[in-house]
């Protein structure tokens, strides 16, 4: 670094460092106040009760049985969230002004990016510290281990996992092969977390070989083993797991300076702009803009050309050809929909035979995953909803009929993909899974299609949201009205049937299809309203 570079950085630090330190101090004060007032007071009260006797001692058996599943699931979820964030934003994200003005200058990259890397690492470490403290307090309150032993078994592994995740996120931001590996990893990890959570809600456990595989499958399992051993459970070789976690953390931190300093300027600039667009979309309740910013910055694969699908001559078939071509050219959408639908079936299968709150939560999660799968297949509809006049240049009928035509391809795709697991589930468990699928899929697609044609929030609702008079809730309900109705309809139709409390209940199609027709009628009204008074 030359003397001119050092002088430039010193000048920047002198002119804007005071303001940044003031903003950082204020945010740190607010964060500390919230943590002390909520987490701190509750933790202090729990510590005081631990000294007088375990307040969770009556639930010690349930806590002990849940620890081998809950802790790895929580750790794996945290790792997946951090790595997914690194795909589009990353731990090193410059403010837009710095990305536009300072990156092109011959300044030392490490000194420019170091504060933002340290900030991200500190935030991840804070999350790990809080998670470790919370787990240690629960274990100590259940009288499974002493407070000091619990803290030693939970806090250091949580901090190591946080630092290891931060280093891995930098590698994902730096190297494209690492990003592709993470994309392949997130889908199976999502299903694994869903399976663990489903087993927890049902009160089940894994077989001993599967439990061993889980605990040795990665850093999320290594970090859980000291705590599991401290709670009196079987964790052979937990010392090896702790040493392996520590060595991997130290090894990942050694090249961190080189990785950060070699981040491409184009990558930093793209992610900085995407973060600004995403925040602007969230603040203005424009989820479409926020999602487009995330997708553009994640560097997903370009669409593939499919020349085998011949262009149809009839306009009525052209929209089906267009939707099918859009799904085939973006196979990641099909994979995402398949993973979400598989997660829905997995959760629904766990729901079978249960009742009460656990059954309701599991079935609501299954319906939410299914409607998300339907939404993943409706990108062509969203493109026409973004510019409704473009589709009418080649579509011979009205905008309302074009919106309805977009529901055909996702419905067929979900039905074909869902019948594969539904038929074996029906034969194996004697539950009408195929009937529920036939009734729920049109409703789920109709709900997601309605939200694809959602209008922007009105000025009145935005004003009420800014003034805090209930506008935020109204906007959220309006933005997700279709999916919420679809989830509630699926719960109403399938809940009592799948849980076994009313096997002779009303068939799902009789409940779901009228709701689907109503949602499609609502979609046509939104499609006409998007064109204005000269609707065709």
N, C-alpha and C positions, 0 to 999 in steps of 0.2 A: 504494500500500500504506500503510495507516494504521499508527500506532504500536502499536496493539493487535495487528495481524497480525504485525508484526515481533517483538513481545514473545513471541507464541505460538510462532513458529518458533524464536526464540532459546531459549525454555524447552525445546522438544522437542530441539533440538540439544544442549543442556547435559545433559539427563537420559538420553538414549539414544544420543547421538553417540559417546560413548566405547566403549560395547559394540559398536556397529556398526563402528567403526574397528578394534576388536580382531578381530572376525570377518573383516572384509575383509582385514586384514593377514595373518591366518593362511591364508586361502584364496589370497591372492597369493603367500605364501611357498611353499605346497605346489605351486601352479602353476609358479612359477619353478624350484623344485627338480626337478619332473618334466621341464620343458623343457630345463633345463641338463643333467640326467643322461641324457636320451635324445637330443633334437634337438641340444643344444649339443655334446656329446661327438662325436657322429657328424659334425656340421658342422665342428668343429675338425679332426678327423682328415682330412676330405675337403679342407679348405683346405690342410693340410700336404702332402697328396699332390698337390694341384694345383700347388704350388710346385715339386715334384720332377718333374712330368710328369702328363698327364691320365690318371687311373685309368679313365675311361670312353672313352678314345680309340679303343679297338677297336670300340666300338659307336656311333661318331660318326654313321655314315650312318643307322642305324636311329633314333637320337635326333633327327637333323635332319629325317627324313621324318615323325616322329610329332609334332613340335612344332606344326605348323599345325592339327592336329586336337586334340591333347591339351590344350593351353592354353586354347583357347576352350571346349572341353567342360568343363574343370575350373571355369573362371570362370562359365559359364552354370549349372552345377550349384550353385555357391555362391550365386549370385543367386536361383535358384529356391528353394533351401532357406530363405534369409532372408525372401523374400516370402511363401512358404507359412506360415512361422512368424508373420508379421505378420497373416495372415488370422484367427488365433484367439488369439494371445497378444500379439504385437507387441513392438517394441523398448522401449516404455514400459509396464512392468508393475509396479504397486505391490504391496507385501505386503498380505495380506488385512486386517490390522489397520489399515493406513493407508487402504485403500480404504473400509473400513466407518466409520471414525471421523473421518478428516481430510477426505475429499472433501466431505461435507455442510457443512463449516465454511467461513466466508468468508475462506479463506486464498488467497494468490496462487498460482495453479495452476502457473506456470512454476517458481517456487522449490521447489515441492513435487515436481515431476516431473523437474527438471533432473538430480539425481543418477542416476536410473535411465536416463535417456536417455544420459548420458555413459558409464555403465557398459556399455550395449549397444553404443554406438559404439566404446568401447575394446576390447571383445571382438571385434567384427568387424574392427577395425583390426589386432588381434593375429593373427587368422586370416589376414588379407591379408598381413601382414608375414612370417609363417612360410611362406605359400605362395610369396611372392615370393623369399624367401631360398632356399627349396628349389629352385625353378626356376632361379635364378641359379647355384646350386652345381652343378646337373646340367649346365647349358649350359657352364659353365667347366670342369667335369671332363671333358667330351667334347671339349675344345679347340676348341669352336665360336666362342668369344669369350673375351676376357680377363675376369678376375674382376671388376675394377672396372666394365668396360663392361656385364657381365651384371647387376651389382647396380643400376646406373643404369637399365637397360632393364626390369628386372623389379619392383623394390621400389616406386618411386613410382607406376607404374600400378596395382599391386595395392592400395596404400593408397587411391588415388583411387577405385578401384572399390568398396572396402569402405565408404568414407564415402558414396559415391553410393547404394549399396545401403541403408545405414542411413537416409538421408534418404527414399528411396523407400518403405521399410518404415513410416516415420512417416506418410507420405501415405496408404498403404494402411490404416493404423489409423484415420486421421482421416476419410477420405472413402469413402463407399460406392461411388461410381462407380469409384474406383481399385481397390477390392477386386474388383468385378465384372470389371474389365479383367484383373487378375492371374489370376483363375480361368479366364478364356478363354485366357490366355497359357501357363499351366502345362502344359496338355495337349500342344500342339505342341512346347513346349520339351522336355518329357519324351521325345517321340519323336525330336527332333533329337539330344539327348544320347545316347539309345540307339543311334541310327545311327552317331554318331561313335565311340562306344566299340566297337561291333561292327566298324567298319572298322579301328580300331586293333588289336583282337585278331587280326584276319585279316591285318593288314599292308597294307591298301589305302590309297588316297589319293582325294581329291576332284579332280574336274576343275578346271581353272584358273578358269572362270567361277563355279562353285559355291564354290570357295575364296574368291574375292573377295567373294561375297555373304555368306559366313560371317563374314569379317573386318570387314565394314561393317554387319552386321545389328544391332549394338547395342553397349553398353559392354563386354560380354564380348569382343567382337572388337577393339574399339579398344585395350583394355588389352593384348592379345596382340601387336599389330603392332610396337611398339618391340623387344620381345624377338625376334620373328621376323626383323626387319631386322638386329638385332645378331648373330644366328646365321648371317648370310650368305644368308638366303633372300629371295625376292622379296616385298617389301611396299611397293609404291609409294604414296606419300602417307602414310607412317606418322607424319610430323611433324604432318600435319593431324589424324590420329586422336588423337595424344597431346594436341594443343591442344584438340580437341573434348571429350575426356574431362576435361581439367582445367577447362574452362569449364563443362561440365555439373555437375561436382562443386561448384564454387564457387557456381553459381546455385542448386543444390539445398540448399546449407547456409544460404543467406541467409534464407529464410522459416521455418527450422526452429524458431525460438523461437515464432513465431506459431502454427505448426501444433501444437506441443506444448502450448502454453498454452490452445488452444481445443479440446483433446480432450474429448468429452462425459464427464461423470461416470458415466453409465450404462454407457458402453463400457468405461471403466477398471475399474469394479466387476465387470462381467460377466467380463472377461478375467482379472482377479485371482482370482475364484472358480474359473474354469475351470482356470487354472494349478494351483491348489491341489488340485483334484479329479484332474487328470491325474497330478500327482506322487504323490498318495495311491494312485491305481490302479496306477501302475507299481511303487511300493514294495511293495504287497500282491499284485503279479502278477495284477491284475485288469485285463486289457487292454480288456475290454469297457467298463468304467467310464471308463477313460482316453480311449478313442475317443469315447464319448458326450459327454464334457466338451469335447473338441476340436470335435466336430461342432456342439454347441450354441453354442459361442462364436464359431464361424466365420461365423454369420449366414447360413446357406444359405437358398435360396429355399424358401417354404412349399410344401407339396404341392399339386398342381393337381387340381381336381375333374374326373373323367371320368364323365359321366352317360350316355354312349353304351353303356357296358358294363352290360348288364342283370344284375340280381342273379339267380343261378340258384336254382332251387327245390330241387335235389337236393344234399344236404350233401356228397356225394363230389366234386361239381364245384365246390363253394364255395371250397375251398382253392386250386384252380387259378385261379379268378376273383380271389380275394384276392391271390395272389402276382402275377398279371398286373396288377391294379389298382395294387399297390404299386410295381411297376416303371414303369408309365406315369405315375403321379403324381409320381415322383421321376426325371425324365429325366437328372439329373446322374449317377445310378447307372448308367444305361445308357451314357452317354457315357464314364464312367470305365471300365466293363467293355470297351467298344469300343476305347478307347485302349490298355488293357493287353493285350487280345487282339491288336490290331494290332502292338504292340511285340513280342509273342511271335512272331508270324509274321515280322516283320522280322528278329528275331534268328535264327530258325530258317532263314530264307532265306540269311542270311550264313553259317550253319553248313554249308550244303550244299557238299560238295567238300573240306572241311577235315578234319583229323585231329589227334590228340594232345590236349594240355592245352587249347588254344584251343577246339577243338570241344566238349570236355566243359564248359568254363566257359560258352560261348555257349548250349549246349543246356540247361544247368541254369538259366541266366537266363531262357530262353524258357519253361521249365516253371514257374518261379517266377512269372513274369508271368501265365501262363495260370491258375494256381491263384488268384492274386490277383483276376483277372477273375471267376472263379467265386464267390469270396467277396464281391465287390461286389454280386452279385445275390441274396444269401441273407439280406438284412435281415429279411424276414418270418419266416424260420426262427429268427433270433436273438430276435425279439420273443416268439415262443412258447417259446423256451428260457428266456428271462428269467422268464416266468410260465407254467409248463406247465399249470396247472389252468385257465387262462382259455380255452385252445383247446378243452378238453373240454366246455365249456358248450354248444357247438354242434356239435362233431365227434362223430359217432355211434359211432366205433370207438375203438381204443386210442391212447395217446400215441405208440406206436411207429409205427403206420400214418400218423399225422399227420406225424411226422418224415420218413417216406419220401415222402409226398406233396409235401413242400416241395422235393424234388429234381427234380420234373418240369419246372416252368417254367424254372429256370435252365439245365437241360440242353438243352431245346428252343431257348432263346434263344441259347446259346453255339453250338449246332450250326448254326443258321441264320446267325448272324453270322460263323462261321468258314468256312462253305462258300464264301462269296463270294471270299475270297482263296485258299482251299485248292485249289479247282478250277483256276484259272489257274496256280497254282504247280505243280500236278501236270502239267498239259499243257505248261508251259514248261520244266520241269527234269527231267521223267520220274521224280520222286520221289513216293512214295505219300503225299502230304500229306493227302489226303482220308481215306485209311485210318487214318493216325495220328490225325487229328482225331476220327474216329468212335470209335476205341478210347480216346483219352485224355480226352475231355470227360466221360463218365460217371465216370471215376476221379477227375478233378479236382473235379467237383461233390461226389462222395461224400466226398473228403478235406476239403473246406471245410465240408461239412455236419456232419461229425464234430466239427470244431473249434467249430462254432456251438453244439453241445450239450455243450461241455466243462464239467465240474463245477469248482467253486472249489477252489483248492489246500487240501489237508488241513492240519491244525494241525502234524502231524509234519513235513511238507515245509517249511512256513513256518519252523518252528523250526530245521530243518537249514539252510535258506537264511540265516537270521540268524546262525547260528553258523559258517557257511562250510564245512560238511562235505558239499558236493555237492548241497545241496538246490536251489540255483538252476538247475543244469543239469537236474535231474530235473523241476522245475516247467516249464521251458521246453520240454522234450521232451514232457511231458504236454499242455501247452497247444497245441502245434503238431504233434502226432503225425499227425493225418490229412493235413495238407498235406505234411508231410515224406514220408510213405509215398506220397502221390500223385505228388510230384516224382520220387522214386526209381523208382516204377513207370513213369512216363513216360520217364525216362532209359533204363531197361532195355528198354522196348519200342521206342522210336524212335531211340535214340542211334546204333546201328550202321547203321540203315536210312538216316537222313537224312545221315549223313556219307559214305555211299557205300562203306563198308568191308564191308558185308554186305547187298547188295541182296536176297538171297533168304532173309533171316532170317524169324523167326517173325512172323506178322501181329500188329499192335498189339492188336486186340481180344482175341486169345487170352491176352495177358499182362495187359491192363488190366482187362477185365471181371471176371475172378475176384477181383482185388484190390478192385475197386469193390464187388462183392457182400459181401466180407468187411468193408469199411469201413461199408457200410450196416447190416450185422448188428450191428456194434459201436455204431453210432449208435442203433439201436433199444434196445440194452441201456442206454445212457446216458439215453435218453428215459424208459424205465421207472424207472430208478433215481432220476430227478429228482422223481418223484411220491411216492416212499416206499412203504411196505408196502401201501397201498390202491390200487395201480396198476390202472387199468381195462384 
